[in-house]
Amino acid sequence: MPRGLFFVKALLLISGLLLSVSILASDLTADIDSPDSTTRGSEASDLDTSDLGTSSAQDTNNIVGDLNTDADNVVPLETVHGLSLYDSPELPTDFRYFPHVNPQAPKGGTITHTAVGGSFDSTNPFIIRGTPATGVSQIYDTLMASNPGEPFSLYGLLAEGVRLDPDRQWIEFDLRPEARFQDGEPVTAYDVVFSLNLLREEGNPFYASYYAGVEEAIALNEHQVRFTFNDSESRELPLIVAQLPILPRHYWEPREFTSPTLVAHPGSGPYRISEVDPGRRIVYQRDEDYWGKDLPVNVGRYNIGRIIYDYYRDRDIAWEAFKAGLTDFRIDARAATWAIGYNFPAYEEGLVKRLTVPDVNPSMMQAFVFNLRKEKFQDPRVRKALSLTFDFPWLNTNIFYDTYRRTESFFQNSEMEAIGLPSQQELALLEPYREELLASHGSDRLFTEPLPINEPTDLRERLRKALDLLREAGYQVDDGALVNQQTGQPLSLEVLLYDSGLERVVQPMLRNMARLGVQTSLRIVDINQYLNRQRNYDYDIVISHFPQSNNPGNEQRDFWTSAAAEAPQSRNRMALAHPAVDALVEELIRADGREQLETTAKALDRVLRWGFYVIPHYHSGETRIAVWDKFGYPEPFPEYAMDMDAWWVDTDREAELQRRHRRR
């Protein structure tokens, strides 16, 4: 249950790292064939906290007076209730609740989700080690929360007021004195400072990149905190900081943060961990004493009493469990199931409902990703040739019931998608790197040819073109095998999967590659081995996802940049390191307005697409949901997110369904 639009962005982009639903329910579980499915160690040690730059009431080095003044130390800045990326928040200071919610929504009941992919071994989602439990985001609060019905705006949660320097050199938050962690301890500015430093220094390396624009956090006093920026050109940075997850310093400081743990540690959010059963389930209980339940951003939300994630190793068994009523919410991304699978009695009796929710963000790029660390994938002609073996028309007709469209852009179905020839503004961004781009891409096509790339639709023609490209790249067919003429080595590759569900997508492509003489194999390993190999970049080709929001920003560093190519567990799984890409990412982050952002995204899109770094899959443009008919939800859904936090359970209806299940 994600915590608002910017929180949704975090869940999509960070893939289980930022308050997320764990790797099992995000990056690794695009549910069989669709990329459109998206949802939300504790022994004491001698940890030296002086290196973390944190503060306590007795540590005056990081505590200063009220810095809420202008450059002349005279005029205080106005304290406001909300932030917006480009303009002002839509809701007034005295708003009582978000417009889409039902403020009288009943409390109680249970929702049981399906988690597929094995198990978990940690309740700490912020570190490299371990497989985090699904849904841990629900135990944390952030400084501000977003309105699912409004783009790019935040309103006070832990913070009741905020001041942003007009030159964007710093931002200050006033914390609510009543804010409490679930063990009763107050949430203070020192917890905020501690959280930033801990995540950047001991958390997943992603955080060091994501918060790179923050110079430091300073506790002005117990309830005021200031973040100073070394990157004042990133318009999104103040909002990113406002979504920082706040961890309890008093709990984590004496513990080893980097080790996996199964302890039900405290947060300050609306749900607490109530049951941890690795291999089977994790349960979250609504905190009846939640300090923030009456805040405007929370009224009418977090209504469901218990949230359960039941784990299944096999997707088919999970599907049978849903039909039997053992789970009651399902994002159904398998085209065949959606098309012909709903013929079981409960659905025919009207006890199960199906919903389709149009996507409001750009359609996510799901793709086969080449590991550029391997010499055999360095030549763009080889990558393009291999991409031609993916026969999407056949898959869509024979497997997907013609429900998908081929994904072409990394910003598909948005104003950021590159179409046609590059504009003069795009060329101005690309020209300084012409020499490097010509060398890496092998031609000037990204400067001179339109997008989308025009390729043959007939498979025979595609394979003939692929073979020509491979011959140009120095390969020849020798006794049925495609061999590099210089090294004498055959072209071989392995596709690594953790689940057999996508085998039906991979095998036709591998058969087409084999027709060219490529030696191919498919390796399906358990989830832990998959994660370890992925973290160590021990693969030729894996399936990965590159979800985008309508406002791409700092997270792009983790997707594409040279620094991320060397970072453990980054999202740059292709190991792309290119000066033009690095520059375009920084330009995107600094974009001062929508037009500049869209132009830069288009230029980046061109570089990525003409580089043939991935073999794109497909998308549907909507999310398909099946639920047992016991839920209420606001209609219509808010414009920018479905906001399951605003759902509730009809407990009478729930009791009727339970009686039915017991009679069976």
PENOR-V371607 format. One record per residue. N is the residue number from 1. RES is the residue in three letters. OMEGA is omega in whole degrees, 0 to 359 (NA if undefined). Layout:
N/RES/OMEGA + N/RES/OMEGA
//
This chain:
1/MET/185 + 2/PRO/191 + 3/ARG/176 + 4/GLY/190 + 5/LEU/179 + 6/PHE/176 + 7/PHE/175 + 8/VAL/178 + 9/LYS/180 + 10/ALA/181 + 11/LEU/181 + 12/LEU/191 + 13/LEU/186 + 14/ILE/174 + 15/SER/175 + 16/GLY/184 + 17/LEU/183 + 18/LEU/177 + 19/LEU/195 + 20/SER/182 + 21/VAL/178 + 22/SER/181 + 23/ILE/183 + 24/LEU/183 + 25/ALA/180 + 26/SER/188 + 27/ASP/187 + 28/LEU/186 + 29/THR/173 + 30/ALA/173 + 31/ASP/174 + 32/ILE/188 + 33/ASP/186 + 34/SER/174 + 35/PRO/186 + 36/ASP/182 + 37/SER/175 + 38/THR/177 + 39/THR/160 + 40/ARG/NA + 41/GLY/198 + 42/SER/174 + 43/GLU/179 + 44/ALA/180 + 45/SER/178 + 46/ASP/182 + 47/LEU/180 + 48/ASP/184 + 49/THR/178 + 50/SER/180 + 51/ASP/183 + 52/LEU/180 + 53/GLY/182 + 54/THR/184 + 55/SER/170 + 56/SER/182 + 57/ALA/180 + 58/GLN/183 + 59/ASP/187 + 60/THR/182 + 61/ASN/181 + 62/ASN/180 + 63/ILE/180 + 64/VAL/178 + 65/GLY/180 + 66/ASP/181 + 67/LEU/185 + 68/ASN/179 + 69/THR/177 + 70/ASP/185 + 71/ALA/179 + 72/ASP/178 + 73/ASN/185 + 74/VAL/192 + 75/VAL/178 + 76/PRO/172 + 77/LEU/179 + 78/GLU/173 + 79/THR/184 + 80/VAL/184 + 81/HIS/184 + 82/GLY/177 + 83/LEU/174 + 84/SER/187 + 85/LEU/186 + 86/TYR/183 + 87/ASP/180 + 88/SER/176 + 89/PRO/183 + 90/GLU/187 + 91/LEU/183 + 92/PRO/181 + 93/THR/185 + 94/ASP/179 + 95/PHE/186 + 96/ARG/178 + 97/TYR/179 + 98/PHE/187 + 99/PRO/187 + 100/HIS/189 + 101/VAL/171 + 102/ASN/184 + 103/PRO/178 + 104/GLN/181 + 105/ALA/180 + 106/PRO/179 + 107/LYS/176 + 108/GLY/180 + 109/GLY/185 + 110/THR/168 + 111/ILE/180 + 112/THR/178 + 113/HIS/174 + 114/THR/171 + 115/ALA/184 + 116/VAL/175 + 117/GLY/177 + 118/GLY/185 + 119/SER/176 + 120/PHE/178 + 121/ASP/181 + 122/SER/171 + 123/THR/176 + 124/ASN/184 + 125/PRO/191 + 126/PHE/188 + 127/ILE/180 + 128/ILE/188 + 129/ARG/174 + 130/GLY/175 + 131/THR/187 + 132/PRO/177 + 133/ALA/178 + 134/THR/171 + 135/GLY/184 + 136/VAL/180 + 137/SER/186 + 138/GLN/179 + 139/ILE/185 + 140/TYR/167 + 141/ASP/175 + 142/THR/182 + 143/LEU/181 + 144/MET/181 + 145/ALA/182 + 146/SER/179 + 147/ASN/182 + 148/PRO/179 + 149/GLY/186 + 150/GLU/182 + 151/PRO/165 + 152/PHE/175 + 153/SER/181 + 154/LEU/179 + 155/TYR/189 + 156/GLY/172 + 157/LEU/172 + 158/LEU/179 + 159/ALA/177 + 160/GLU/179 + 161/GLY/183 + 162/VAL/176 + 163/ARG/180 + 164/LEU/177 + 165/ASP/180 + 166/PRO/178 + 167/ASP/176 + 168/ARG/176 + 169/GLN/182 + 170/TRP/174 + 171/ILE/178 + 172/GLU/177 + 173/PHE/171 + 174/ASP/182 + 175/LEU/177 + 176/ARG/181 + 177/PRO/183 + 178/GLU/183 + 179/ALA/184 + 180/ARG/166 + 181/PHE/187 + 182/GLN/174 + 183/ASP/176 + 184/GLY/181 + 185/GLU/181 + 186/PRO/172 + 187/VAL/184 + 188/THR/177 + 189/ALA/180 + 190/TYR/174 + 191/ASP/180 + 192/VAL/179 + 193/VAL/180 + 194/PHE/183 + 195/SER/180 + 196/LEU/184 + 197/ASN/180 + 198/LEU/181 + 199/LEU/182 + 200/ARG/187 + 201/GLU/184 + 202/GLU/180 + 203/GLY/176 + 204/ASN/182 + 205/PRO/177 + 206/PHE/186 + 207/TYR/178 + 208/ALA/178 + 209/SER/186 + 210/TYR/180 + 211/TYR/184 + 212/ALA/181 + 213/GLY/180 + 214/VAL/177 + 215/GLU/178 + 216/GLU/172 + 217/ALA/183 + 218/ILE/173 + 219/ALA/179 + 220/LEU/173 + 221/ASN/186 + 222/GLU/186 + 223/HIS/176 + 224/GLN/179 + 225/VAL/179 + 226/ARG/171 + 227/PHE/174 + 228/THR/187 + 229/PHE/168 + 230/ASN/179 + 231/ASP/183 + 232/SER/182 + 233/GLU/178 + 234/SER/181 + 235/ARG/185 + 236/GLU/188 + 237/LEU/178 + 238/PRO/179 + 239/LEU/175 + 240/ILE/179 + 241/VAL/181 + 242/ALA/178 + 243/GLN/176 + 244/LEU/175 + 245/PRO/184 + 246/ILE/181 + 247/LEU/180 + 248/PRO/180 + 249/ARG/185 + 250/HIS/180 + 251/TYR/190 + 252/TRP/185 + 253/GLU/180 + 254/PRO/184 + 255/ARG/178 + 256/GLU/187 + 257/PHE/189 + 258/THR/181 + 259/SER/176 + 260/PRO/179 + 261/THR/175 + 262/LEU/179 + 263/VAL/177 + 264/ALA/184 + 265/HIS/185 + 266/PRO/166 + 267/GLY/175 + 268/SER/187 + 269/GLY/187 + 270/PRO/179 + 271/TYR/175 + 272/ARG/177 + 273/ILE/181 + 274/SER/180 + 275/GLU/178 + 276/VAL/182 + 277/ASP/184 + 278/PRO/182 + 279/GLY/183 + 280/ARG/187 + 281/ARG/166 + 282/ILE/186 + 283/VAL/176 + 284/TYR/182 + 285/GLN/175 + 286/ARG/182 + 287/ASP/181 + 288/GLU/180 + 289/ASP/181 + 290/TYR/186 + 291/TRP/188 + 292/GLY/188 + 293/LYS/182 + 294/ASP/177 + 295/LEU/180 + 296/PRO/181 + 297/VAL/184 + 298/ASN/181 + 299/VAL/180 + 300/GLY/182 + 301/ARG/181 + 302/TYR/186 + 303/ASN/188 + 304/ILE/188 + 305/GLY/181 + 306/ARG/177 + 307/ILE/185 + 308/ILE/170 + 309/TYR/176 + 310/ASP/184 + 311/TYR/177 + 312/TYR/178 + 313/ARG/185 + 314/ASP/183 + 315/ARG/179 + 316/ASP/176 + 317/ILE/177 + 318/ALA/178 + 319/TRP/178 + 320/GLU/178 + 321/ALA/177 + 322/PHE/181 + 323/LYS/180 + 324/ALA/179 + 325/GLY/177 + 326/LEU/169 + 327/THR/187 + 328/ASP/174 + 329/PHE/184 + 330/ARG/167 + 331/ILE/188 + 332/ASP/182 + 333/ALA/177 + 334/ARG/186 + 335/ALA/182 + 336/ALA/179 + 337/THR/181 + 338/TRP/184 + 339/ALA/188 + 340/ILE/188 + 341/GLY/187 + 342/TYR/177 + 343/ASN/180 + 344/PHE/189 + 345/PRO/184 + 346/ALA/178 + 347/TYR/180 + 348/GLU/177 + 349/GLU/179 + 350/GLY/181 + 351/LEU/177 + 352/VAL/180 + 353/LYS/175 + 354/ARG/180 + 355/LEU/171 + 356/THR/183 + 357/VAL/179 + 358/PRO/177 + 359/ASP/178 + 360/VAL/175 + 361/ASN/173 + 362/PRO/180 + 363/SER/187 + 364/MET/173 + 365/MET/168 + 366/GLN/189 + 367/ALA/163 + 368/PHE/185 + 369/VAL/175 + 370/PHE/175 + 371/ASN/184 + 372/LEU/173 + 373/ARG/180 + 374/LYS/183 + 375/GLU/184 + 376/LYS/180 + 377/PHE/183 + 378/GLN/184 + 379/ASP/181 + 380/PRO/178 + 381/ARG/177 + 382/VAL/180 + 383/ARG/179 + 384/LYS/180 + 385/ALA/180 + 386/LEU/180 + 387/SER/180 + 388/LEU/181 + 389/THR/179 + 390/PHE/187 + 391/ASP/183 + 392/PHE/180 + 393/PRO/179 + 394/TRP/179 + 395/LEU/184 + 396/ASN/181 + 397/THR/190 + 398/ASN/183 + 399/ILE/191 + 400/PHE/176 + 401/TYR/178 + 402/ASP/182 + 403/THR/186 + 404/TYR/172 + 405/ARG/181 + 406/ARG/175 + 407/THR/180 + 408/GLU/186 + 409/SER/173 + 410/PHE/176 + 411/PHE/186 + 412/GLN/176 + 413/ASN/175 + 414/SER/177 + 415/GLU/180 + 416/MET/180 + 417/GLU/179 + 418/ALA/180 + 419/ILE/178 + 420/GLY/179 + 421/LEU/178 + 422/PRO/177 + 423/SER/177 + 424/GLN/179 + 425/GLN/177 + 426/GLU/180 + 427/LEU/179 + 428/ALA/177 + 429/LEU/185 + 430/LEU/187 + 431/GLU/180 + 432/PRO/183 + 433/TYR/183 + 434/ARG/184 + 435/GLU/180 + 436/GLU/181 + 437/LEU/177 + 438/LEU/180 + 439/ALA/184 + 440/SER/185 + 441/HIS/174 + 442/GLY/178 + 443/SER/178 + 444/ASP/186 + 445/ARG/183 + 446/LEU/176 + 447/PHE/194 + 448/THR/185 + 449/GLU/183 + 450/PRO/170 + 451/LEU/2 + 452/PRO/181 + 453/ILE/183 + 454/ASN/180 + 455/GLU/177 + 456/PRO/176 + 457/THR/179 + 458/ASP/185 + 459/LEU/181 + 460/ARG/179 + 461/GLU/179 + 462/ARG/181 + 463/LEU/177 + 464/ARG/178 + 465/LYS/179 + 466/ALA/180 + 467/LEU/177 + 468/ASP/179 + 469/LEU/179 + 470/LEU/176 + 471/ARG/176 + 472/GLU/181 + 473/ALA/175 + 474/GLY/179 + 475/TYR/173 + 476/GLN/179 + 477/VAL/180 + 478/ASP/180 + 479/ASP/176 + 480/GLY/181 + 481/ALA/178 + 482/LEU/189 + 483/VAL/175 + 484/ASN/186 + 485/GLN/181 + 486/GLN/185 + 487/THR/184 + 488/GLY/182 + 489/GLN/175 + 490/PRO/175 + 491/LEU/180 + 492/SER/179 + 493/LEU/178 + 494/GLU/173 + 495/VAL/183 + 496/LEU/177 + 497/LEU/173 + 498/TYR/185 + 499/ASP/183 + 500/SER/185 + 501/GLY/182 + 502/LEU/180 + 503/GLU/182 + 504/ARG/175 + 505/VAL/184 + 506/VAL/189 + 507/GLN/178 + 508/PRO/178 + 509/MET/180 + 510/LEU/177 + 511/ARG/178 + 512/ASN/176 + 513/MET/180 + 514/ALA/178 + 515/ARG/177 + 516/LEU/182 + 517/GLY/178 + 518/VAL/176 + 519/GLN/187 + 520/THR/173 + 521/SER/177 + 522/LEU/181 + 523/ARG/177 + 524/ILE/184 + 525/VAL/177 + 526/ASP/190 + 527/ILE/182 + 528/ASN/178 + 529/GLN/178 + 530/TYR/180 + 531/LEU/180 + 532/ASN/179 + 533/ARG/178 + 534/GLN/180 + 535/ARG/181 + 536/ASN/181 + 537/TYR/182 + 538/ASP/180 + 539/TYR/170 + 540/ASP/182 + 541/ILE/172 + 542/VAL/173 + 543/ILE/179 + 544/SER/184 + 545/HIS/180 + 546/PHE/182 + 547/PRO/180 + 548/GLN/170 + 549/SER/176 + 550/ASN/179 + 551/ASN/180 + 552/PRO/183 + 553/GLY/188 + 554/ASN/183 + 555/GLU/179 + 556/GLN/176 + 557/ARG/182 + 558/ASP/181 + 559/PHE/199 + 560/TRP/196 + 561/THR/181 + 562/SER/180 + 563/ALA/180 + 564/ALA/181 + 565/ALA/181 + 566/GLU/183 + 567/ALA/177 + 568/PRO/175 + 569/GLN/174 + 570/SER/176 + 571/ARG/176 + 572/ASN/187 + 573/ARG/175 + 574/MET/182 + 575/ALA/178 + 576/LEU/177 + 577/ALA/186 + 578/HIS/182 + 579/PRO/179 + 580/ALA/179 + 581/VAL/178 + 582/ASP/182 + 583/ALA/181 + 584/LEU/177 + 585/VAL/179 + 586/GLU/177 + 587/GLU/178 + 588/LEU/181 + 589/ILE/183 + 590/ARG/187 + 591/ALA/182 + 592/ASP/181 + 593/GLY/186 + 594/ARG/183 + 595/GLU/179 + 596/GLN/179 + 597/LEU/182 + 598/GLU/179 + 599/THR/181 + 600/THR/178 + 601/ALA/178 + 602/LYS/179 + 603/ALA/177 + 604/LEU/179 + 605/ASP/180 + 606/ARG/181 + 607/VAL/182 + 608/LEU/184 + 609/ARG/180 + 610/TRP/175 + 611/GLY/179 + 612/PHE/181 + 613/TYR/180 + 614/VAL/170 + 615/ILE/186 + 616/PRO/176 + 617/HIS/193 + 618/TYR/180 + 619/HIS/180 + 620/SER/181 + 621/GLY/180 + 622/GLU/174 + 623/THR/182 + 624/ARG/186 + 625/ILE/172 + 626/ALA/181 + 627/VAL/167 + 628/TRP/193 + 629/ASP/175 + 630/LYS/185 + 631/PHE/167 + 632/GLY/180 + 633/TYR/181 + 634/PRO/176 + 635/GLU/356 + 636/PRO/176 + 637/PHE/176 + 638/PRO/193 + 639/GLU/190 + 640/TYR/176 + 641/ALA/181 + 642/MET/178 + 643/ASP/176 + 644/MET/176 + 645/ASP/179 + 646/ALA/177 + 647/TRP/175 + 648/TRP/181 + 649/VAL/170 + 650/ASP/188 + 651/THR/175 + 652/ASP/178 + 653/ARG/178 + 654/GLU/180 + 655/ALA/178 + 656/GLU/179 + 657/LEU/178 + 658/GLN/177 + 659/ARG/178 + 660/ARG/181 + 661/HIS/181 + 662/ARG/181 + 663/ARG/185 + 664/ARG/NA
//
